[in-house]
Amino acid sequence: MNITIDNLDGAGAVDYSAALCADGPLKISRTLNAPSVGSGMLDVSDAAVSVPVRRGRVVVTAANGTVLFTGYIATDPEAVYAGTGLKGPVYRYAFSAVSDEWLLDKQAVPLSGAGLAQSGGQLLTTSLNRVDARLFTTAGVMNGLSVGVFEPSQATSWSENAGAVASATYAAYRVLDGAVGLQPAGAVTHALSDGDGTLQVAALKTTAVKELANDVTVSGAMEPAAYVIETFAGDGTTTVFQLSEDPFRPKKTATSAQFLTDSFNEAELDTQIWQVNDSAAHLGLSSAGLTMTGGNGFDGQTTLTAIDQLELGGTLVIEAGSLQLGGASAGVVCGLYAGTTESANCFAGYNVRQSGGATVVVPFVKGAEVGTVFTMLQGHTYTLRIRLHCVEMQRVLQSYYAMVDGAVQAFGGGLVGAPMSVVFELQDLGLASNTPATVLYDGSVVTSPATCSFVAVNSVQLFGSMGFCRITQTGSAWVVSTLPSGVKMTRLIGVTGEGVDCTVSAAGKVTFFAGRVPVAGELVTVTYRNQLRAVARLEDAASVAAEAAGGMPGTAQWLGKVLKPEARSSVDCESAASAVLSFSSSRAAAVAGTYAAVNPADVWPGDVLAMTSAGQTMSVVVRSVEILDGMGSPETLTYKMAFANDWAEGLGMTLSEAIAADALLPETALSAPGHVLTNLQQLQVVSATGTTLQVDSGTAPPAGGGFEVRRRDGDFGPGVDQDLVLRSPVRSFSIPREGQIEHYYVRMYDGSIPPIYSRFSSGVFTDLPVSE
């Protein structure tokens, strides 16, 4: 091997090949989806070359010109005493260099949102652009497979996040010679056979490192479970209402998860948050924040777009604060777009236009104006908010990958459809902080996109400024009041000073602010999700039967936790369990081992070795490679390769042997992901009297089925009489009242034998007076 080192002294790359020591040969260590390391010993006593310096650029090439390693000396070389020469003590210098991504790992990883249903190549390129797009080219990045949800960690290095992206998409990344590369695992196959002498059987060592498993139980994260509708009665004085259960909230914080925030107080727009499309420089920064000085007159051509897409699940609050608009303004502020940035694709946003010589804002939903037109007063400063509420917290399902019979197979994935409530409100910051916000629109849509692009500004011709922009995920709670007159209105959740009605704590306490207390006869309905540990259990029936041959027990159970990609729901757990079963019931998937070869074609982690011995071919994925220089002529490079298949060492998913302690383990295994009916996303209590609750399930019953109501969650099914209240074959039905505090659970079932039910219940909770 030949080695050059650039010591950053102006001399450029200097050839250190002659200084390599035989007793400390040059070695390159490559690990799947992690930085490579190059190390060796140098003798610089002849003064032909100097001692390498920290940060020196190292390039190692083979005699045939193949670039084997490029990187940087991360720490000062270590002086190793070698004896005494004519001029005194002699030292050699041991060095260790880390591959090129060391430059990226030294920089902070910016806080970012989750990647949603994007290819591994897109995510890797985005992560590079966020840190420093100027350092490397991305021509070798293939888009490859898609993730469901990938959440980068700000607490880990760029290479750790890059490795997680690659692993989640069953791929291998590398950074070499100034270029970032990503290609699917197995894209390169090295065929080795004892028949033609390319496989040296004596150098091959294999072993099965795990037992077969054909009954798999996996746990995931805490997931939103029952769809709870809890109703209270106002009396004009009660300010605090305690929910029966803690509402599900995102894991990032106890109270809320901030998706995006920018105070526009830097020297230039933050390209780690935004993509700026502004060829004529109409968007800039000033002491007032984001300044808008017009546009080119066309929709979607002068925009400030968040890099990360937004998952439209749970309760989201989108804010444009300290906003001033004037002149002949036209465009959209705080727009969510399902597709390209143009008005027809705007799911929700504030449309800004001219009317009678004044600038007005109008709520914009699904490409059309709705609600109240509001005139922006010259010189006034406003906060515009859009509140979105979806009963589904998680709209994107996770994807898992495994190699099955030499080909990568996908499990899971997809999007979750759901209705959505939408509220547009406006606060004039010149008014008292306790002045109620002005609601411009309070409505709902039957279908909503699972993800959207967020465009803070789509300036056809906007003039003005925006002090800050923020998107917050506040959890699953949503509060609606039914006044004694029968009028319904959404109660705004937030903190004091925002012109809102109430706050909802992590412990389920709903507190109304002064002046917003529910009046006598007002019904307060809180919609939220409770939570359970996600879990699933599946079996490979064919494997169980095969193992039972000869009268032996056929079931081989395995329990564990899905660590990466995170299983956010039971559906994700079922997908993960399916992926695990695809390899855990195969003996070949438990194989791990090593192989050594001299001067083979260059091998990288992620390549596949197809090894044929005694007429049998075994394909294995290379996990690490160590290249040793034989210090001879002609060149001899020894490649020591460690390989493993999915059950021996996970690639597409990371598992833990310990299942979550709070998981409720299924008693029996399913033979395939659960066949369930749709959850009752739109069930609602139409009316509540002293004697009955009138319920609308929100959907027509299945043929031969209906809706089952019980006092406790669980034990749904025919022949189970305990806790059964009623079964209704029609969409709307009445539940008789028995006490002030009541809990009922509803699931849909069909006419199958046995019947199939919804996966989760809809909970109807009440704390209302009953008739004597």
N, C-alpha and C positions, 0 to 999 in steps of 0.2 A: 504493500500500500504506500501511496505517496501522500505526504501531509505538508500543507502550507499554513503559516500563521501570519496574520496581519496584526502587528502589535500597536497599531494606531499611531506610529511615530513618523509617518510620511513615507516610509520605505516601501509600503505596499505589502503584498503577500510574499513572504520569504519561505523558501523550500527548507523544511526541517527534516526531510526524509533521512538524510545521512546521520542525523543526531539521534535517531531512534535506537533504544537499547534492547538487546535480545532478552535480557532478564526482566524486562518490563514491557513486553510487546504491546503494540497498538491493539486496542480492543474497542469494538463498537457494540453497544447493547441497545437493542430495539425492543420496546414493549408495546403491545397493542393499545392504541389510543392513549398514549402517554409520551412525554418527551424522550428522545434518544439520548444516550450518553456516550461520548468518546473519551477514552483515557489511554495513558501510556507513560513511558519514562523517556526523558531526553538527557543526553550527555552534551553539554555546551562548553566543555572544558577547553576545546580547541579554539574558542573565541570566534569561530566562523559565524555562529549565530548567537543571539543574546537570549537571556532567560525570558520566556514568554510572560506577558503581563495579563492581569485580570482584565476581562472584556475583550481579549484578543480574539480575532475571528479565525476559526479553524475550518479547513476544508480538507477532506480525506477522499481520495479517489483510488480506484483499482488500476492495475496496469493497463487494462483495456479501456480506460477512460470513464468507467461508470462512477458517478458521484455516489459515495457510500454514506457520507456524513457531512453536514455543515452545521456550525454552531459557534458558541462563544465560551471562553474560559470563564467559569462562574466565580471561582475563588483563586487567590494567589497560589501558584504552583508550590508544592511542598519540597523543600531541600532535603535530600536523602543522602546521608554520608556514605561514600563509596570507597574510602581508603585514603592513603597519602601518596601523592605523586612527587615529582621532582620540585614542583613549585609549592608544595604544601598540601593541605587537605583537599580532597576531590569530592565534589557533590554532584549528584544527578537530581533531576527535577521531575517529580511526578505531577502530572496535570490531569484535570478532568474538565471536559467541556459538555455543555448542554445544547441540544439542538436549537434551531433558530427561534422557536416559540418562546425561548427564554426572554427575548426582548418584550414580548407581549405579557409574559407572566410577571414582569417587574412593574407593570402598570396596574392601576386600580380597575377592577371590573365595575362598570357603572350599573346602577340599579335599573332593572328593566322588567317589563312584563313578560308573561308567558308566551311562548310560541304556540300558535293554535293551528293545527291541521296544515303544517308547512313541511316542506321537504327538508331533509337534513342539510342539503347544500345551501338552501336559503337561510337556515338558522345559523350555519357556520359562517357564511358570508356576512350576515348581519352582525354577529358577535365580533368579527374582525373589524368591520367598519366602525363599530362603537368604540373600540379601543384605539386603533390606528390603522386606517385603510391604506396609508402610504407605504407601510413597511413591506408588504408582500403582495404578489399577484395571486389571483384566484382562478387562473385558467384550468387548473387541475381539479377543481371542485365540481363533482357531479351532483346533480340534484338528488338522485336516489330515492329511497323510500321516505314516507312522511311520518312524522310524529303525530300523536293525538294532541297531547299537551306537554310542553317542555318548559320547566321553570328554571332558568339559570340562577346560580347562587352568587351573590355579591361577595360572600365570605370565602370563596375559593378562587383559584387562579384561572386565567383564560384557558390554559391547556386542560384543566380539569373539566371545565364546562364544555370545551370542544370534544373531549373524550366522551363525556356523557351524551352529547348530541350524536356522535358517531355510533356509540353502543346502542342507543335507543333506536337507531335506524339500521341496525345490523350492518355497520360499515366500519371502515378503518380510515383514520385521518393521519396525515403526516405533514411536517413542515420541513422542506429540503430545498436548498439552493435558492432561497428567496421566494419560494412558492408554497402556498397552502394547497394541499390535495385532500380529496375525500372520494373514496370509491367503495362500492359494496364489498363486503367480505366475500371472498370466493371469486372475485372478478378475475384473479390470476390463479390458475391451477398448475401445479408442478406434478407431472405424471412420473411416478417412480415404479419400477418393476424389477423383481428378481430375475425375470426371464431374459431381459436384455442387459442386465448388469447395472442398471441405473439405481437400483435399490440394494444397499449393503445391509443385509438382514442383521448382521452382527452388531451394527451401529444403531439398531432400532430397539427401543424399549417401550412397551405399552403395558397398561394395567387399567382395570375397571375400578374407578375410585369411589363409585356410589352404587348402592343397591338399586335394583329396579323398583319403580313405584307406579302403581296403576290406579290408586285412589288418592287424589290430591285435594287437600284443603288449604286455601290461602286466605290471608286477611290483608286488608288494605288500610286506607285512611278512615277517619270518621266521616260518615256520609250523611247528607240530609235524608231523613226517612219520611215519616207520616206527614201528610199535608194537613196542617192543623188550622181550623177556623174557630177562634175563641171569641165569644161575645159577652160583653158586660153591659150593665145598665147604668147610665149616668143619673146623678141626683142633684146636680148643680153645685155640690160642695166637694165631692171626692176627686182628688187630683192624682192619686196613684192607684194603678191596677196591676196586680201581680199575675203574670201568665202561669199556667199550670206546669209548663216545662220550659227549659232554656231554649231559646230560638237558635237554630244553627247559624254560625257565623264563620267567615273565612278563617283559615288557620293562622294567617300572618300576624294578626293582633287580636286582642280580646274584644276590641270594639269595632274596628274597621280596618280595611286593607286599602291603602292608597295606590291606585293604579298609575296615576300620572299627576305630577304637580310641577308647575314652572311659574316663578314669580317674574320672569323676564327682566331680571336685574343684573345680567352679565353684560360683558362687552359686545357679545354677538349671540345670535340664536344658537341654542344648544343642539348640535347635530347628533348628540347621543340620545336625544329624545325625539327630535323632529326630522322629517324630510322636508326640505324647503324647495318649492318649485316657484321661482320668482325671477325670471330672466331680466325683468326691467327694474328690479330693486324697489318694489312697492312696499315691501315688508321690512321693518327694521326695529331697532331698540332705541329708547330714549328714557328720560327720567319718568315718563308716564307709563313705561312698560313697552309692550308690543305696539308699534305704531303702524298704521295703515294709511298709505298715501295714494290709494287708487288701485287700478288694475288695468288689464288690457281690453276689458269689455267682454271677455268671453268666460263662460262658465267652466270651472275646473282647471284653469290654466295659471292662476296665481293662488297657491295654496300652502298652508302649513299643516302637515299631516303627521300624526304620531307614528313612529316606526312600528310599534307593536299594535296588533289588532286587539279589539276589546271583545271579551266573551260576555254576551248579553244574558247573564244569569243572576238571580237574586235581585237585590236592590242596589241600583247604581245612582249616584248623584253626580251630574256633570255641571260644572260651574265656569262661567266667564265673569271674573270679578273686576271691579273698578273700570267698567266699560263705558266709553263715550263714543257716540257715533254722530256724524253730522255731514254736512255737504250733500252731494248727490249720491249718497251711499247706496250700493246694491251688492248683494251676495248672500252668503249663508255663514252664520256663526255657530260654533259648537255642533257641527253636522256629523251624523253617523251614516256611513255609506255602505250599502251592501252591493259592492261592485265598484266600478270606476267612479271617480269624483265628478258627478254631474247631478243636476237637480232631480232627474227621474229616478236616480238610485238612492236618494236621501231618505233613509228610514225615519230619522228624527233630527230636527235642527231648527234654528231660528232663521227664518227668511227675512232679509233686510231689503226694503225697497222704498220707493218714493210714492207719496200719496198727497195730493193737494199742496205740493211744495214742502212737505214735511217728511222726515225720515221715520219710518214705522218698522216695527218688528212683529212678525206673525208666526205662531207655531206652524211647523212644517212636518207632516207625518206621511210617510210613504209617497213622497213626491207631490203632495198637495197641501194647500193651506187649510188649517182648521182653527177653531177657537176664536179668540178675541184679537183684534188688531190694536196694537199699542203704539202711541206716538211718543217718540223719544224727544224729550225737551232739551233744547240747546243749552249746553253748560252743565247738565245734570249727569251724575255718574250712577251706574246701575250694576247690579249683579243679576245675571241671567242664569237660571238653573233649569235643567231637565232631569226629572226623576223617572227612572225606569224600574218596573218591578215585574219579575218573572218568577213563577212558583218553582221553576227548575233552576237550581243553583248552578248546575254543571251542564253546559250545552254541547260540549265536545267530549266524545268518548275516547279513551286511551287506545293506542295501537301497540301490539306486541308482535315480535318477530322471532322465528326459530328456523333452524335449518332442518328440513324434513326430507330424507332420501336425496340429499345433495342439493336441494333447492330451498331457497328462503321462502317461508310461508307466513302470511299475515293473519293475525287474530284480532278481532275487535275493530275499533274505529267507527266513524260515523258521527252524525249530528243529532241532537235531540230537538224536536219541534215543540213549540209551546206558545201560548198566548202571552200578551204583555200589557200591563197598565202603564200609561204615560201621563205625566203631569208636567206642564210648563208653568214656571212661576218667575216673577220679576220683583226685585227689591230696589227701591230708590234709596241710595245711600245718603241722600240729603234729609231723609225723614228720620224720626226717632227709631232707635234700634228695636223697640217693641211693637212698631207698626207692622201689622200682618203683611206678608208678601202678597202681591197681586197674582192670582192664579189666572192664567190666560187660557189654559186648556186642561181638562181633566177627563180622560177617556181611556179606551183600550183598543187593542187590535187582536184579532183572532189568531193570526200567525205572525211570527217575528223571525228575523234571521238569527242564527246561533252566534255569529260573529259579525263585527263591522269594523271598518276603518274609521278612526276618529280624525276629523279635519277641523282644527280649531278655527281656521279662517279659510273660506273659499271666496276670494275677493274678485267679484266681477268688477266692482269699483267701490271699495269701502274706504271711508275716511274716518279716522279716529284713533282710539288707543284701547288696549286691554291691559289691566294691571296684573292679573294672574289668571291661570287656567288650571283646573283641578278636576280629577275624576276619582271618586271614592266608592268602594264596595262596602256597604254597611251591614250586609248580612241578608237574612231571609224575611225580616219583619216588614209588614205593610199595614197601616192603620186606616180604616174607613169608618166614618160615622154616618148613621141614618138618623136624621133629625125627626122630631115628633111629626113634622109635616110630611114625612116620607122621602124628603130630598136626601140624596147621598152625596158625600164629599170626601175626598181623600184628606186625611190629616197629615200635615207635613212633619217629618221627623228631622231633628237636627239639634243644634245647641242654641242657647239664648243669644239674642243679638242678630239672628238670621231671619227674623220674622216668621218663625215656624211655630208649630202647635205643641209638640211634645218631644220627648227623648225616650229611647228604648235601651235599657242597659243590657249587658251581656248575661245578667242573671234573670232576665225576663221581666224587669220592672218598667212599666209604661207610666211616665210622669208627664202630666200636662202642665204647661206654663200658665202663669196668671193671665186672666183674660181669655184663655182658650179652654177652660174647664168644661167638660161635657154637661149640658143642661139636663134638667129632669126630663125623663122620657126618651133621652137620646140613647141609641144603641151604638156601642163602640165595638167594632169587629177587628180583631188583629189576626192577620193571616201570616203564618210562619211555618217553618219545618222543624221538627225535632231531629234528633241525631242518634245514630247507631254506628257500630263498627262495621265496615264493609267486609263481607266474607262470602266465600263460595266453596262448594265441594263438588268435584266431578270425578268420574271414574272411566276407565277404558274397559268396557265390558268384554271385548274380545281378548284383551290381555288377562283379565281376571279368569275367564273361562280356560284359557290356555294354561295358566299357572295352576289351575285346579285339576288338571289332568293327573290321573294316578291317585286321586283321593286326597291330595294336599290342599291346605287352605289357599285359595286363589288371590285373595286381596292382599296387596302390599301398600300400606298407607304411608303418606308423607304429609306433614303439616309444616307450614312456613308462612313467611310474610313477604309481600312484594315491596321491595324498596325502590327500585327504579325500573322503568318509568312508574311513577306513583299510581296506584290503583285508587282512584277517588270515589269509586262506587262499587256496589255489588256486581253491576254489569261489567265493570272493568276487571273485577276479581274473577268473574267467569271467563273472560277473555284470557286473562293471565293463566288461569288453571288449564284452559284448553291448550295454551302454548306449552305449559309445563308437561302436560300429558303427551304432547306430540313427540317429546324426546325422553321423558322419564321412563316410559314403558319400552324403550329400545335399548338393548344392551350396548349397541355401538355408540350411543350418545353418552355413555358413561366413561368412554375411553379417554385416557390422557397418557402422555409419554414424551419421549425425546428422540431425536434423530440427529446424527452428525454426518456431514458430507464435506468433501474438499472440492473447492472451486465449482460449486453448482451455479446455475443461473441465480442472480441476486434475489434473495427471498426477504419478504417483509411480513411483519405480523398482519394477519387478515387474509393472507394467501391461503390456499387450500393445497394440502399434500394428498394426492390420490395414489396410494401405495398398494401395489398388487404383489402379494406373496402367496405362494402355493395355490395360485389360481383364484384367490379371494382378494377383492379390492376394498380397501377401507379409505374413506375420505375424512380428513381431519383438518381443523382450522388452526393455523399457526398463531400462537399467543405471544411468543417472544423469540428473538433471534440474537445470538451472540456471535460476532465475527472476530476471529483471532488471526493476526498476521503471523505466518510461519517464519518470517524474517529470512526467506530463502530466495534464490533465483534459479529457475523461474518462480514467479509468485505462487505461493500456496496460501489460500484463505480457507480456514476451517469455519464452517457454519454450524453452530450448535443450536438446534431448534427445539423449542418446547411447544407441544400442541395439545389441544383438548377439544372435545365436543361439548355441546350445550349443557348436558346434565352433569358433566365433570366440572365445567367452569362456565358460568353464564356469560353470554355476550349480549344478546338482544334484551335481556332483563337481568336484574340483580335480585337475588333472593336471600332471605335469612332463614335459618333453620328454626328459629323461635317464632311461633305464631303469637299474635297480640293477645295479651292476658285477658282483655275485656271482650274478646270475640265470642259471640254465641255460636257454637259449632253446630252445623247441621247434623241431624241424626243419620240421614241417609244421603248417599251420593247421587247426583244426577248423571245421566249418561251423555248429556249435551247441555249447553247453556240453556237456562230456564225459559220455558215457553210460558209467557205470562200475558195477561191482558193489559191494556193501556191503563195507567193510573188516572184517577179522576181529577185532572188538573183544574177543571172549571166547576167543581162542585161548590155550591153556595147555599147558605141559609136564606131563603126568600123572605120568611117572616117568622117571628117568635112571639107567641102569645103565652098567657099563663098556663095553657093546657097542652099546646102542641108546638113542635118545630116543623115548619114546612121546608123541605129540602128539594133542591133541583140538582140532580147529579151532573148536569152539564152535557150529557151525551145520551143517545138512545141505547137501550139495553141490547146485548147480543141475542141472537136467535136462541130461544130456549133457555135463556138466562135472565139475569136481573141484578139486583143490588142487595147485598147482605149487610145488616147492621148488627153490631155487637157492642157490649159494654167494655170489653177489653180487646186490645190489639193482639192478634194471633189466634190460632185454633179455628181459622175459617175453614168451612167445609161441611158437607152434608153429614147428618148423623151426630154432629157435635152440638148438643143442646145447651150446654152451660154458656152463659153470657149472651145467648142469642136473643135479639130484640125482635127483628122481623126480616123477612125477605120480600122485596118488592119487584114485580115484573115490569114496572113502568118507570119512566125517567124521573117523575116528580112523586114524592111520597111524604107522608107525615110521620113524625116520631112523637109518641105521647110523652108529655112532660111528667116527671115523677118527683123531682127535687130541684132546689135552687141551683146547686152545682151538679152538673151532669157531664159525662164524657161518653161519647159514642164514636165508633169506628166503622167506616163504610168501605167495602170493596165490591167491585164488579165481578160477576162470574158468568160463565157461558153454559151451554147445554151439553158440554162434553161429559163423559162418564169415565173417571170422576171429573167434576168441573174444574176449569182453569180459572184462576183468580188474578186480580191486579197484584203487582209486586208489592206495592205499599198501600196502606190504608189512607183514607181521608178522615181526619179527626174532627168531630163536631163537639166543641167544648162550650158550655154555657155557665154563666154565673148570673142568673136572672130570677126574679121573684116568680113564684108559681101561684096559681089560683087555689084558693082554699076549697 
